[in-house]
Amino acid sequence: MWAATTSQSGPKPQRTGDNGISFTIEHHAVSAIAVIDFETTGISPGMGDRATEVAIVMLEGGQLVDRYQSLMNAGVRVNSFITQLTGISNEMVQAAPPAEQVMREAARFVAGRPMVAHNAAFDKKFWQAELARCGQEALHPFACTVLLSRRLYPQAPNHKLGTLAALHHLPSSGRAHRALADAEMAAHLLAQMQHDLKSRFSCSQTDHALLMGLQRTSRQMVGPYLRQRASA
């Protein structure tokens, strides 16, 4: 399967993407957040590395409500280390739709919604670089669950996604280092963070703006910042 979305609610209108695969049209609330994960051939698009897979999970009201996932063919080879890490082979990439088609679909799926990723600096670089190849701007604000975790869970042994998932007993739904499994896990982590912001810090609004402010706040000022937001 090249690209797919699923929804937890009832039947949705269908739209056919550039690669001929149908996916759902969701009319998410303004509060919906797009959680993204890329698998790639390396760490830097500036050094010629390209995306091999993208997955996006819509989080709304603490629930995972929709998903988009696709392998993509950027015309580059996948080395043996990446194949061993991710399970993505050259044969899988060669059979996938062109990267530009996938990225156009991914951009339509996200639309103008704010975004979140685990280690967002990495995913933001590839989001911007791959969309630039399609002639599209990528102005979406990115919040980072690594930065947020360092402020909310300083007691964690580290802030790797798997470690945080185990710490919070989050559900796992696939192989690590595959885009959809990692995006879903990051979305579950974000939902846990939003829950904790409400229950521990009395923040009634746990929107993307709060997340962006929190990740820019020094660890020493997290308490005062959240108390201010709770009383606003």
N, CA, C and O of each residue as an XYZ file, in Angstrom:
928
protein
N       0.857     -1.183      0.000
C       0.000      0.000      0.000
C       0.892      1.233      0.000
O       1.791      1.349      0.833
N       0.656      2.135     -0.910
C       1.482      3.323     -1.022
C       1.070      4.407     -0.043
O       1.904      4.919      0.704
N      -0.175      4.751     -0.038
C      -0.618      5.844      0.824
C      -1.988      5.525      1.350
O      -2.811      4.941      0.646
N      -2.243      5.905      2.586
C      -3.546      5.593      3.164
C      -3.836      6.513      4.319
O      -2.921      7.000      4.983
N      -5.103      6.752      4.559
C      -5.538      7.369      5.799
C      -6.683      6.554      6.346
O      -7.420      5.906      5.603
N      -6.822      6.596      7.662
C      -7.972      5.975      8.300
C      -8.523      6.945      9.304
O      -7.796      7.801      9.809
N      -9.775      6.830      9.598
C     -10.424      7.717     10.559
C     -11.144      6.879     11.590
O     -11.640      5.795     11.282
N     -11.205      7.377     12.812
C     -11.903      6.657     13.871
C     -13.398      6.932     13.857
O     -14.154      6.247     14.546
N     -13.829      7.900     13.102
C     -15.251      8.222     13.060
C     -15.886      7.566     11.851
O     -15.309      6.646     11.273
N     -17.083      8.031     11.454
C     -17.839      7.403     10.382
C     -17.274      7.689      9.011
O     -16.205      8.286      8.887
N     -18.003      7.256      7.952
C     -17.528      7.452      6.592
C     -17.323      8.922      6.276
O     -18.098      9.779      6.701
N     -16.250      9.204      5.511
C     -15.903     10.570      5.143
C     -15.875     10.691      3.629
O     -15.698      9.692      2.931
N     -16.050     11.910      3.109
C     -15.906     12.105      1.674
C     -14.523     11.680      1.224
O     -13.550     11.852      1.957
N     -14.428     11.123      0.016
C     -13.159     10.625     -0.480
C     -12.606     11.538     -1.553
O     -13.355     12.165     -2.302
N     -11.291     11.606     -1.618
C     -10.601     12.375     -2.629
C      -9.487     11.484     -3.166
O      -8.860     10.752     -2.401
N      -9.236     11.535     -4.452
C      -8.189     10.717     -5.045
C      -6.941     11.557     -5.224
O      -6.987     12.628     -5.828
N      -5.816     11.066     -4.696
C      -4.556     11.780     -4.777
C      -3.895     11.605     -6.130
O      -4.401     10.913     -7.013
N      -2.745     12.258     -6.263
C      -2.025     12.232     -7.527
C      -1.584     10.825     -7.918
O      -1.383     10.544     -9.100
N      -1.433      9.945     -6.938
C      -0.990      8.591     -7.246
C      -2.160      7.620     -7.417
O      -1.953      6.410     -7.510
N      -3.379      8.143     -7.460
C      -4.546      7.307     -7.687
C      -5.101      6.652     -6.449
O      -6.065      5.892     -6.540
N      -4.526      6.921     -5.295
C      -4.982      6.330     -4.051
C      -5.970      7.275     -3.381
O      -5.716      8.475     -3.280
N      -7.091      6.738     -2.925
C      -8.094      7.567     -2.274
C      -7.749      7.767     -0.807
O      -7.251      6.857     -0.145
N      -8.015      8.952     -0.313
C      -7.872      9.186      1.110
C      -8.964     10.135      1.558
O      -9.586     10.819      0.745
N      -9.193     10.169      2.879
C     -10.352     10.872      3.386
C     -10.149     12.370      3.431
O      -9.035     12.856      3.625
N     -11.238     13.095      3.248
C     -11.251     14.537      3.447
C     -11.828     14.784      4.828
O     -12.994     14.482      5.079
N     -11.024     15.327      5.719
C     -11.482     15.623      7.068
C     -11.618     17.127      7.236
O     -10.769     17.887      6.768
N     -12.679     17.559      7.899
C     -12.852     18.964      8.220
C     -12.586     19.122      9.715
O     -13.510     19.209     10.525
N     -11.297     19.156     10.058
C     -10.913     19.181     11.461
C     -11.117     20.571     12.049
O     -11.081     21.580     11.345
N     -11.329     20.591     13.346
C     -11.482     21.859     14.052
C     -10.170     22.639     14.012
O      -9.103     22.101     13.718
N     -10.294     23.919     14.318
C      -9.115     24.779     14.321
C      -8.069     24.255     15.298
O      -6.874     24.484     15.109
N      -8.506     23.555     16.336
C      -7.582     23.069     17.362
C      -6.812     21.826     16.936
O      -5.923     21.390     17.667
N      -7.114     21.247     15.799
C      -6.414     20.041     15.349
C      -4.945     20.335     15.099
O      -4.591     21.403     14.599
N      -4.091     19.376     15.452
C      -2.647     19.488     15.285
C      -2.175     18.321     14.435
O      -2.606     17.184     14.630
N      -1.285     18.608     13.489
C      -0.734     17.574     12.605
C       0.610     17.112     13.164
O       1.558     17.893     13.251
N       0.683     15.844     13.538
C       1.915     15.254     14.080
C       2.590     14.474     12.960
O       1.978     13.582     12.371
N       3.840     14.797     12.660
C       4.500     14.267     11.473
C       5.760     13.491     11.819
O       6.431     13.778     12.811
N       6.072     12.501     10.986
C       7.344     11.800     11.093
C       7.821     11.430      9.692
O       7.043     10.962      8.860
N       9.110     11.646      9.445
C       9.755     11.237      8.199
C      10.720     10.096      8.462
O      11.354     10.032      9.515
N      10.826      9.193      7.491
C      11.987      8.315      7.374
C      12.781      8.824      6.184
O      12.198      9.233      5.180
N      14.103      8.803      6.282
C      14.948      9.457      5.288
C      16.190      8.612      5.002
O      16.435      7.595      5.649
N      16.964      9.066      4.013
C      18.224      8.386      3.675
C      19.383      8.875      4.529
O      20.471      8.303      4.466
N      19.179      9.915      5.324
C      20.244     10.468      6.157
C      19.704     11.585      7.006
O      18.491     11.719      7.172
N      20.606     12.400      7.551
C      20.195     13.384      8.557
C      20.015     14.793      8.028
O      19.492     15.647      8.744
N      20.433     15.067      6.789
C      20.418     16.458      6.345
C      20.039     16.598      4.877
O      20.761     16.109      4.009
N      18.917     17.259      4.581
C      18.592     17.523      3.174
C      19.615     18.439      2.516
O      19.776     18.413      1.296
N      20.304     19.245      3.310
C      21.342     20.107      2.766
C      22.535     19.338      2.239
O      23.328     19.872      1.464
N      22.668     18.076      2.657
C      23.759     17.223      2.181
C      23.272     16.219      1.147
O      23.963     15.254      0.820
N      22.068     16.465      0.641
C      21.543     15.604     -0.407
C      20.671     14.470      0.061
O      20.222     13.668     -0.759
N      20.414     14.371      1.356
C      19.556     13.300      1.857
C      18.104     13.598      1.500
O      17.699     14.758      1.418
N      17.331     12.543      1.291
C      15.938     12.682      0.870
C      15.030     11.847      1.749
O      15.472     10.918      2.425
N      13.761     12.193      1.728
C      12.749     11.436      2.463
C      12.388     10.167      1.703
O      12.330     10.163      0.474
N      12.146      9.093      2.445
C      11.683      7.836      1.854
C      10.265      7.489      2.292
O       9.600      6.679      1.647
N       9.797      8.094      3.381
C       8.455      7.813      3.884
C       8.004      8.984      4.739
O       8.810      9.597      5.439
N       6.718      9.294      4.681
C       6.140     10.328      5.536
C       4.832      9.811      6.113
O       4.076      9.107      5.444
N       4.580     10.169      7.355
C       3.297      9.872      7.985
C       2.859     11.086      8.798
O       3.676     11.753      9.433
N       1.571     11.356      8.766
C       0.991     12.488      9.490
C      -0.250     11.989     10.221
O      -1.108     11.337      9.628
N      -0.337     12.296     11.496
C      -1.482     11.916     12.320
C      -2.143     13.184     12.829
O      -1.478     14.061     13.380
N      -3.452     13.280     12.645
C      -4.203     14.421     13.166
C      -4.653     14.128     14.594
O      -5.306     13.120     14.866
N      -4.285     15.039     15.503
C      -4.683     14.940     16.895
C      -5.674     16.046     17.191
O      -5.398     17.224     16.964
N      -6.827     15.655     17.697
C      -7.885     16.627     17.989
C      -8.602     16.213     19.263
O      -9.124     15.102     19.354
N      -8.629     17.104     20.245
C      -9.296     16.790     21.497
C      -8.719     15.583     22.207
O      -9.441     14.835     22.866
N      -7.408     15.393     22.070
C      -6.748     14.263     22.707
C      -6.915     12.948     21.993
O      -6.473     11.917     22.500
N      -7.545     12.947     20.819
C      -7.814     11.726     20.059
C      -7.094     11.753     18.709
O      -6.986     12.802     18.075
N      -6.610     10.601     18.283
C      -6.032     10.455     16.951
C      -7.189     10.240     15.988
O      -7.809      9.177     15.996
N      -7.489     11.235     15.158
C      -8.716     11.204     14.372
C      -8.501     10.913     12.890
O      -9.458     10.573     12.193
N      -7.283     11.037     12.393
C      -7.054     10.763     10.979
C      -5.571     10.565     10.742
O      -4.740     11.016     11.530
N      -5.236      9.877      9.636
C      -3.851      9.522      9.353
C      -3.569      9.598      7.854
O      -4.444      9.344      7.025
N      -2.345      9.947      7.534
C      -1.847      9.864      6.153
C      -0.466      9.231      6.208
O       0.350      9.575      7.064
N      -0.206      8.300      5.286
C       1.109      7.642      5.236
C       1.428      7.255      3.811
O       0.556      6.799      3.072
N       2.694      7.440      3.421
C       3.126      6.953      2.115
C       4.638      6.815      2.075
O       5.365      7.660      2.598
N       5.105      5.743      1.448
C       6.479      5.690      0.977
C       6.594      6.649     -0.194
O       5.583      7.029     -0.786
N       7.815      7.046     -0.535
C       7.991      7.935     -1.683
C       9.308      7.639     -2.387
O      10.296      7.247     -1.765
N       9.294      7.833     -3.677
C      10.474      7.585     -4.508
C      11.099      8.912     -4.899
O      10.574      9.632     -5.748
N      12.229      9.229     -4.272
C      12.942     10.472     -4.579
C      14.096     10.240     -5.547
O      14.892     11.145     -5.800
N      14.185      9.034     -6.084
C      15.229      8.742     -7.063
C      16.608      8.563     -6.461
O      17.615      8.741     -7.145
N      16.660      8.211     -5.185
C      17.950      7.985     -4.525
C      17.969      6.579     -3.935
O      16.923      5.967     -3.719
N      19.166      6.085     -3.681
C      19.308      4.761     -3.110
C      19.285      4.814     -1.585
O      19.704      5.793     -0.967
N      18.786      3.739     -1.008
C      18.754      3.577      0.442
C      19.914      2.675      0.826
O      20.026      1.559      0.319
N      20.777      3.146      1.715
C      21.930      2.315      2.067
C      21.533      1.210      3.042
O      20.438      1.224      3.604
N      22.427      0.269      3.228
C      22.104     -0.926      4.014
C      21.837     -0.601      5.476
O      21.028     -1.272      6.117
N      22.510      0.428      6.019
C      22.268      0.810      7.417
C      20.830      1.287      7.598
O      20.160      0.895      8.554
N      20.357      2.130      6.684
C      18.989      2.647      6.772
C      17.984      1.518      6.595
O      16.963      1.487      7.283
N      18.256      0.597      5.687
C      17.351     -0.538      5.498
C      17.271     -1.380      6.754
O      16.190     -1.827      7.139
N      18.420     -1.602      7.402
C      18.425     -2.384      8.635
C      17.679     -1.650      9.750
O      16.985     -2.275     10.552
N      17.823     -0.331      9.797
C      17.181      0.464     10.851
C      15.677      0.551     10.662
O      14.917      0.398     11.618
N      15.243      0.798      9.428
C      13.836      1.097      9.165
C      13.048     -0.053      8.538
O      11.823     -0.109      8.649
N      13.754     -0.960      7.887
C      13.067     -2.001      7.126
C      12.664     -1.549      5.735
O      12.046     -2.315      4.996
N      13.002     -0.314      5.360
C      12.649      0.221      4.044
C      13.762     -0.113      3.064
O      14.904      0.309      3.248
N      13.433     -0.865      2.030
C      14.425     -1.320      1.056
C      14.360     -0.488     -0.219
O      13.410      0.261     -0.445
N      15.385     -0.636     -1.038
C      15.375      0.034     -2.337
C      14.203     -0.424     -3.193
O      13.633      0.375     -3.936
N      13.839     -1.682     -3.101
C      12.708     -2.194     -3.875
C      11.409     -1.528     -3.461
O      10.575     -1.211     -4.309
N      11.230     -1.314     -2.171
C      10.023     -0.655     -1.673
C       9.960      0.792     -2.160
O       8.900      1.262     -2.573
N      11.076      1.490     -2.114
C      11.111      2.882     -2.554
C      10.879      2.986     -4.055
O      10.158      3.873     -4.513
N      11.484      2.087     -4.824
C      11.334      2.129     -6.282
C       9.897      1.872     -6.716
O       9.469      2.346     -7.768
N       9.155      1.126     -5.910
C       7.756      0.836     -6.237
C       6.799      1.918     -5.755
O       5.608      1.873     -6.060
N       7.312      2.891     -5.002
C       6.471      3.940     -4.418
C       6.221      5.058     -5.425
O       6.945      5.166     -6.414
N       5.210      5.892     -5.189
C       4.945      7.042     -6.063
C       6.046      8.090     -5.933
O       6.769      8.106     -4.937
N       6.180      8.964     -6.932
C       7.207     10.010     -6.879
C       7.053     10.897     -5.644
O       5.943     11.153     -5.177
N       8.191     11.356     -5.130
C       8.193     12.164     -3.911
C       7.340     13.418     -4.048
O       6.637     13.787     -3.107
N       7.389     14.076     -5.199
C       6.621     15.308     -5.360
C       5.125     15.060     -5.249
O       4.407     15.879     -4.676
N       4.647     13.954     -5.785
C       3.223     13.628     -5.685
C       2.832     13.405     -4.227
O       1.811     13.910     -3.759
N       3.662     12.640     -3.519
C       3.362     12.357     -2.116
C       3.361     13.635     -1.294
O       2.482     13.836     -0.455
N       4.341     14.501     -1.528
C       4.433     15.717     -0.736
C       3.268     16.667     -1.023
O       2.804     17.367     -0.123
N       2.800     16.695     -2.254
C       1.631     17.529     -2.552
C       0.412     17.015     -1.791
O      -0.361     17.801     -1.244
N       0.245     15.703     -1.759
C      -0.871     15.132     -1.009
C      -0.726     15.410      0.484
O      -1.697     15.765      1.153
N       0.497     15.247      1.005
C       0.735     15.497      2.422
C       0.438     16.950      2.776
O      -0.140     17.233      3.825
N       0.835     17.870      1.897
C       0.578     19.293      2.147
C      -0.913     19.592      2.148
O      -1.384     20.386      2.962
N      -1.670     18.958      1.236
C      -3.122     19.167      1.225
C      -3.764     18.585      2.477
O      -4.721     19.145      3.011
N      -3.233     17.460      2.941
C      -3.761     16.824      4.145
C      -3.549     17.718      5.369
O      -4.449     17.870      6.195
N      -2.369     18.301      5.479
C      -2.064     19.181      6.615
C      -2.788     20.511      6.487
O      -3.264     21.064      7.478
N      -2.869     21.025      5.257
C      -3.413     22.366      4.996
C      -2.639     23.382      5.836
O      -1.409     23.363      5.830
N      -3.319     24.255      6.546
C      -2.616     25.278      7.311
C      -2.468     24.956      8.782
O      -2.163     25.843      9.580
N      -2.679     23.708      9.155
C      -2.673     23.363     10.580
C      -1.265     23.417     11.163
O      -0.295     23.131     10.461
N      -1.142     23.778     12.429
C       0.178     23.759     13.077
C       0.658     22.329     13.239
O      -0.137     21.389     13.248
N       1.974     22.179     13.368
C       2.566     20.849     13.337
C       3.393     20.565     14.588
O       3.838     21.473     15.290
N       3.579     19.279     14.837
C       4.378     18.793     15.962
C       5.184     17.606     15.468
O       4.712     16.827     14.640
N       6.403     17.469     15.979
C       7.208     16.280     15.695
C       8.097     16.012     16.895
O       8.343     16.894     17.718
N       8.576     14.777     16.980
C       9.553     14.434     18.010
C      10.926     14.681     17.408
O      11.318     14.035     16.437
N      11.650     15.621     17.995
C      12.875     16.173     17.395
C      12.489     16.947     16.137
O      12.892     16.609     15.024
N      11.701     17.988     16.350
C      11.082     18.709     15.242
C      12.087     19.370     14.313
O      11.788     19.567     13.135
N      13.263     19.716     14.804
C      14.249     20.351     13.932
C      14.565     19.455     12.735
O      14.775     19.947     11.626
N      14.599     18.150     12.957
C      14.871     17.191     11.885
C      13.717     17.148     10.888
O      13.927     17.326      9.688
N      12.505     16.913     11.377
C      11.357     16.754     10.479
C      11.012     18.062      9.773
O      10.586     18.051      8.618
N      11.192     19.182     10.458
C      10.914     20.478      9.831
C      11.824     20.712      8.639
O      11.379     21.217      7.609
N      13.106     20.347      8.768
C      14.045     20.516      7.655
C      13.589     19.741      6.425
O      13.615     20.261      5.310
N      13.171     18.489      6.634
C      12.760     17.668      5.495
C      11.407     18.118      4.952
O      11.189     18.074      3.741
N      10.506     18.544      5.813
C       9.215     19.079      5.362
C       9.436     20.277      4.450
O       8.843     20.368      3.375
N      10.276     21.177      4.876
C      10.541     22.371      4.076
C      11.290     22.039      2.792
O      10.971     22.571      1.729
N      12.290     21.157      2.888
C      13.104     20.839      1.717
C      12.310     20.083      0.662
O      12.422     20.378     -0.528
N      11.513     19.118      1.086
C      10.751     18.330      0.113
C       9.641     19.172     -0.511
O       9.365     19.029     -1.702
N       9.005     20.038      0.257
C       7.971     20.902     -0.318
C       8.589     21.952     -1.244
O       7.974     22.336     -2.239
N       9.788     22.414     -0.928
C      10.454     23.375     -1.809
C      10.695     22.771     -3.181
O      10.647     23.483     -4.184
N      10.951     21.486     -3.241
C      11.135     20.811     -4.521
C       9.839     20.785     -5.329
O       9.865     20.608     -6.547
N       8.710     20.961     -4.648
C       7.411     21.031     -5.327
C       7.014     22.478     -5.614
O       5.932     22.735     -6.143
N       7.878     23.406     -5.270
C       7.550     24.821     -5.455
C       6.579     25.350     -4.430
O       5.891     26.338     -4.683
N       6.507     24.691     -3.242
C       5.568     25.118     -2.207
C       6.315     25.613     -0.977
O       7.342     25.054     -0.592
N       5.786     26.670     -0.365
C       6.328     27.141      0.896
C       5.821     26.265      2.038
O       4.758     25.649      1.948
N       6.589     26.225      3.088
C       6.203     25.456      4.275
C       6.383     26.359      5.488
O       7.426     26.337      6.141
N       5.372     27.141      5.780
C       5.459     28.151      6.835
C       4.845     27.676      8.150
O       4.671     28.467      9.076
N       4.516     26.381      8.234
C       3.842     25.855      9.412
C       4.734     25.974     10.651
O       5.916     25.637     10.595
N       4.177     26.449     11.767
C       4.947     26.429     13.025
C       5.067     24.998     13.535
O       4.117     24.221     13.452
N       6.235     24.655     14.061
C       6.510     23.315     14.581
C       6.764     23.376     16.076
O       7.645     24.105     16.532
N       6.001     22.619     16.835
C       6.338     22.371     18.236
C       7.074     21.035     18.305
O       6.909     20.176     17.439
N       7.887     20.876     19.345
C       8.766     19.706     19.450
C       8.505     18.971     20.760
O       8.629     19.554     21.837
N       8.145     17.698     20.671
C       7.870     16.931     21.886
C       9.137     16.606     22.664
O       9.051     16.275     23.847
N      10.320     16.690     22.037
C      11.566     16.540     22.801
C      11.742     17.744     23.736
O      11.983     17.577     24.931
N      11.620     18.948     23.186
C      11.754     20.155     24.007
C      10.679     20.215     25.086
O      10.952     20.592     26.225
N       9.458     19.841     24.721
C       8.370     19.859     25.703
C       8.605     18.837     26.802
O       8.340     19.111     27.973
N       9.097     17.667     26.439
C       9.359     16.630     27.430
C      10.429     17.066     28.425
O      10.325     16.779     29.618
N      11.448     17.753     27.940
C      12.502     18.214     28.846
C      11.968     19.177     29.898
O      12.535     19.287     30.985
N      10.889     19.868     29.581
C      10.297     20.816     30.520
C       9.240     20.163     31.411
O       9.118     20.506     32.587
N       8.481     19.226     30.853
C       7.404     18.601     31.615
C       7.859     17.360     32.383
O       7.315     17.055     33.444
N       8.851     16.646     31.853
C       9.276     15.373     32.465
C      10.787     15.362     32.686
O      11.479     14.514     32.122
N      11.306     16.274     33.483
C      12.759     16.311     33.700
C      13.286     15.051     34.376
O      14.488     14.789     34.332
N      12.405     14.261     35.003
C      12.829     13.045     35.677
C      13.053     11.884     34.711
O      13.586     10.851     35.118
N      12.669     12.022     33.467
C      12.828     10.931     32.498
C      14.304     10.599     32.307
O      15.134     11.508     32.271
N      14.650      9.316     32.184
C      16.063      8.949     32.005
C      16.670      9.542     30.741
O      17.856      9.869     30.712
N      15.859      9.679     29.700
C      16.235     10.398     28.490
C      14.937     10.786     27.793
O      13.848     10.472     28.271
N      15.060     11.460     26.676
C      13.852     11.965     26.034
C      13.658     11.372     24.640
O      13.089     12.005     23.751
N      14.147     10.138     24.470
C      13.869      9.398     23.254
C      12.393      8.997     23.240
O      11.772      8.816     24.287
N      11.854      8.864     22.041
C      10.429      8.577     21.915
C      10.069      7.259     22.582
O       9.068      7.188     23.295
N      10.848      6.226     22.369
C      10.554      4.926     22.966
C      10.614      4.959     24.479
O       9.790      4.334     25.147
N      11.576      5.680     25.027
C      11.703      5.799     26.479
C      10.486      6.498     27.076
O       9.942      6.050     28.085
N      10.065      7.587     26.457
C       8.908      8.335     26.953
C       7.622      7.534     26.812
O       6.738      7.612     27.666
N       7.518      6.764     25.732
C       6.333      5.916     25.555
C       6.253      4.869     26.654
O       5.176      4.603     27.188
N       7.389      4.277     26.991
C       7.401      3.283     28.064
C       7.119      3.937     29.416
O       6.409      3.370     30.248
N       7.675      5.128     29.633
C       7.468      5.837     30.901
C       5.992      6.117     31.145
O       5.521      6.035     32.279
N       5.264      6.446     30.085
C       3.847      6.805     30.213
C       2.906      5.675     29.801
O       1.693      5.872     29.726
N       3.458      4.501     29.536
C       2.651      3.334     29.155
C       1.758      3.653     27.949
O       0.567      3.343     27.943
N       2.351      4.270     26.947
C       1.600      4.641     25.749
C       1.467      3.454     24.811
O       2.333      2.579     24.794
N       0.390      3.413     24.026
C       0.215      2.296     23.090
C       1.252      2.330     21.982
O       1.689      3.395     21.546
N       1.635      1.144     21.537
C       2.561      1.012     20.410
C       1.838      0.300     19.287
O       1.111     -0.665     19.523
N       2.037      0.776     18.056
C       1.243      0.217     16.953
C       2.091     -0.112     15.730
O       1.646      0.066     14.596
N       3.299     -0.587     15.957
C       4.112     -0.956     14.805
C       5.585     -0.857     15.105
O       5.992     -0.592     16.236
N       6.381     -1.074     14.073
C       7.828     -1.086     14.192
C       8.366      0.333     14.386
O       7.963      1.260     13.684
N       9.286      0.492     15.352
C       9.958      1.776     15.510
C      10.767      2.081     14.256
O      11.234      1.175     13.565
N      10.920      3.347     13.980
C      11.621      3.837     12.793
C      10.867      3.536     11.503
O      11.462      3.486     10.427
N       9.545      3.333     11.615
C       8.661      3.458     10.468
C       7.771      4.657     10.747
O       7.361      4.892     11.883
N       7.478      5.411      9.694
C       6.899      6.738      9.882
C       5.559      6.716     10.609
O       5.347      7.508     11.527
N       4.654      5.826     10.217
C       3.324      5.848     10.828
C       3.378      5.428     12.291
O       2.728      6.044     13.136
N       4.145      4.387     12.599
C       4.249      3.949     13.989
C       4.831      5.052     14.858
O       4.346      5.289     15.964
N       5.865      5.729     14.370
C       6.487      6.791     15.156
C       5.580      8.023     15.264
O       5.524      8.658     16.318
N       4.873      8.361     14.187
C       3.959      9.507     14.234
C       2.818      9.236     15.210
O       2.421     10.128     15.960
N       2.291      8.021     15.206
C       1.223      7.688     16.145
C       1.725      7.740     17.586
O       1.032      8.241     18.472
N       2.936      7.219     17.818
C       3.484      7.259     19.174
C       3.719      8.695     19.622
O       3.444      9.038     20.772
N       4.224      9.536     18.724
C       4.425     10.949     19.063
C       3.093     11.640     19.336
O       3.008     12.499     20.214
N       2.060     11.273     18.594
C       0.739     11.856     18.831
C       0.183     11.418     20.183
O      -0.417     12.222     20.896
N       0.379     10.155     20.539
C      -0.048      9.698     21.867
C       0.728     10.436     22.963
O       0.161     10.787     23.997
N       2.019     10.670     22.737
C       2.815     11.415     23.711
C       2.299     12.843     23.842
O       2.191     13.363     24.952
N       1.984     13.471     22.731
C       1.449     14.828     22.777
C       0.120     14.861     23.521
O      -0.123     15.779     24.304
N      -0.737     13.883     23.292
C      -2.007     13.817     24.011
C      -1.773     13.672     25.516
O      -2.493     14.262     26.321
N      -0.762     12.881     25.889
C      -0.422     12.740     27.312
C       0.038     14.081     27.884
O      -0.325     14.449     29.001
N       0.836     14.799     27.107
C       1.302     16.112     27.558
C       0.133     17.074     27.750
O       0.082     17.801     28.742
N      -0.788     17.080     26.820
C      -1.949     17.957     26.947
C      -2.779     17.588     28.174
O      -3.275     18.461     28.887
N      -2.923     16.282     28.410
C      -3.644     15.825     29.606
C      -2.941     16.301     30.873
O      -3.591     16.788     31.798
N      -1.618     16.164     30.919
C      -0.866     16.563     32.110
C      -0.892     18.077     32.312
O      -0.922     18.555     33.446
N      -0.880     18.819     31.225
C      -0.970     20.279     31.345
C      -2.297     20.696     31.973
O      -2.361     21.670     32.723
N      -3.343     19.958     31.663
C      -4.652     20.255     32.258
C      -4.734     19.776     33.699
O      -5.193     20.512     34.572
N      -4.290     18.541     33.959
C      -4.475     17.956     35.286
C      -3.456     18.458     36.304
O      -3.804     18.652     37.469
N      -2.214     18.672     35.894
C      -1.156     19.082     36.823
C      -1.018     20.591     36.940
O      -0.638     21.108     37.990
N      -1.326     21.291     35.862
C      -1.071     22.737     35.850
C      -2.330     23.575     35.625
O      -2.252     24.801     35.540
N      -3.491     22.919     35.529
C      -4.787     23.610     35.397
C      -4.867     24.506     34.172
O      -5.523     25.547     34.193
N      -4.187     24.090     33.095
C      -4.257     24.835     31.836
C      -5.470     24.347     31.047
O      -5.468     23.230     30.531
N      -6.486     25.169     30.955
C      -7.697     24.743     30.258
C      -7.493     24.705     28.749
O      -8.124     23.906     28.056
N      -6.612     25.567     28.236
C      -6.320     25.604     26.811
C      -4.916     25.055     26.574
O      -3.924     25.668     26.971
N      -4.844     23.907     25.930
C      -3.534     23.297     25.652
C      -3.300     23.297     24.146
O      -2.953     22.278     23.549
N      -3.497     24.465     23.555
C      -3.390     24.578     22.114
C      -1.933     24.705     21.675
O      -1.016     24.691     22.496
N      -1.743     24.830     20.364
C      -0.397     24.871     19.809
C       0.362     26.104     20.286
O       1.577     26.045     20.471
N      -0.327     27.207     20.484
C       0.322     28.427     20.959
C       0.945     28.215     22.338
O       2.053     28.686     22.592
N       0.241     27.507     23.233
C       0.811     27.208     24.542
C       2.042     26.329     24.401
O       3.042     26.545     25.086
N       1.979     25.335     23.512
C       3.120     24.437     23.326
C       4.342     25.202     22.832
O       5.457     24.975     23.301
N       4.126     26.109     21.883
C       5.233     26.896     21.352
C       5.838     27.778     22.443
O       7.059     27.899     22.542
N       4.991     28.388     23.252
C       5.498     29.206     24.344
C       6.255     28.394     25.373
O       7.293     28.824     25.876
N       5.729     27.207     25.687
C       6.360     26.352     26.686
C       7.738     25.889     26.236
O       8.672     25.882     27.037
N       7.885     25.508     24.985
C       9.181     25.002     24.539
C      10.241     26.108     24.458
O      11.438     25.821     24.442
N       9.801     27.364     24.409
C      10.743     28.483     24.422
C      11.075     28.944     25.836
O      11.950     29.788     26.030
N      10.378     28.390     26.820
C      10.563     28.794     28.216
C      11.695     27.994     28.847
O      11.792     26.784     28.643
N      12.548     28.663     29.608
C      13.613     27.938     30.305
C      12.998     26.993     31.327
O      11.880     27.209     31.795
N      13.733     25.955     31.665
C      13.196     24.964     32.601
C      12.877     25.601     33.956
O      11.912     25.213     34.614
N      13.683     26.573     34.369
C      13.454     27.218     35.660
C      12.166     28.036     35.670
O      11.597     28.281     36.734
N      11.705     28.456     34.502
C      10.528     29.320     34.425
C       9.270     28.591     33.977
O       8.251     29.227     33.710
N       9.326     27.267     33.891
C       8.167     26.501     33.434
C       6.980     26.709     34.374
O       5.867     26.974     33.919
N       7.211     26.591     35.676
C       6.117     26.767     36.640
C       5.442     28.118     36.523
O       4.224     28.178     36.356
N       6.209     29.225     36.605
C       5.585     30.540     36.462
C       4.877     30.730     35.133
O       3.807     31.337     35.084
N       5.461     30.215     34.045
C       4.810     30.371     32.732
C       3.467     29.668     32.727
O       2.475     30.243     32.279
N       3.410     28.438     33.214
C       2.159     27.676     33.178
C       1.131     28.244     34.154
O      -0.067     28.207     33.870
N       1.569     28.761     35.282
C       0.626     29.392     36.211
C       0.014     30.651     35.569
O      -1.171     30.934     35.742
N       0.823     31.377     34.847
C       0.312     32.543     34.144
C      -0.697     32.148     33.084
O      -1.738     32.791     32.949
N      -0.397     31.077     32.317
C      -1.321     30.638     31.292
C      -2.613     30.092     31.899
O      -3.694     30.269     31.336
N      -2.496     29.423     33.058
C      -3.686     28.862     33.699
C      -4.630     29.943     34.196
O      -5.846     29.752     34.218
N      -4.070     31.076     34.595
C      -4.900     32.145     35.139
C      -5.382     33.118     34.058
O      -6.167     34.023     34.344
N      -4.919     32.938     32.835
C      -5.288     33.867     31.758
C      -6.750     33.675     31.351
O      -7.238     34.368     30.458
